[in-house]
Amino acid sequence: MAHSVIAIAFEDLAQSLRVLLEAYHRAEAQGLLQVDRPEAVGNIETGLSSVLNAFHSLYDAIEKQLGVQPVDWYGTPELALLLALRNARHHNKANKIRTLYTYHAHESTRPNDVSEYVLVDFPLSEEGGDTFDVFLSWIDLDAFLNMSDNRLRRGVPDAIRQYLRSQLFAGYATQHELDESRVFFNITPLIVNGALAIVPHIHGHLRPLSTESEFFAEHFKTVGQAATSTHEVTCGSVSLPA
C-alpha cells in the first residue's frame, strides 16, 4: 500500500531530528568538537538545515495531499519562524543564520580566542523538561527579517519578533556589557513548538515508517510547549579548537 506524502514527509522530519541530535551528541558529549571542529560543526549545521528543510517539505506535502492547510503556517509564529530560517539558509541570506559555533569561527581572529555571548533559552512548560542547545545568531535573523526580499508576507517579521520577545534581547546584551550582535537564541525548543503547532492536526495521516517517526508522532502529542514569553538568560564563554 502506498504511503501518504504527509507520512513520507514526516518520516524525513523524524530522521532529520535524529541526525541533528546525534550530531550535537557527537560534538559535545563524545568530544568530536575538540578533535575535529569543522566536522563537528558541519554535522550540526547540516542537521539543522535538514530539519528546517523537512518542515518546508511537510508544508508542501500537506498542501499536495489535503489541498488546504489545517493551519496558516505564516500566520502561526511557531511555524513562520521555522520557514523563515529555512528560507534564509536556502537562499543564502543573512549569513544563512549562523549557529554560535559558526559565528564564533567567522568573527574571532582565531577560533580558540575566548569570547562572551548572551544565550537566550526558552523553558519547556512540563516540569523537568529541557532540550539540547543549538544557539542561532539573533543579529543574523534580525537582518533577515528586515530584508525587503525575505519572501515573508507583510506582518510576519513583526509577529516573529513578538513571538520571541526579541525586544528584550538588546537589554540582555547591555546587562552583560556586550553588543547585541553577541545575543544567541536556542532553536531546539522552538523546533518543538513548531512541531506542536502542526503535528496534532495531521496525526490521522501519519503512518509510522520507522521507529523514529513512530516515536516523534507520539512525542509531539504529549510534550510540553516551550514558553517564549519567559527567557532563561545566561552569559557564556566560547572558545573552539583552532
Disulfide bonds with the S-S distance in Angstrom:
none
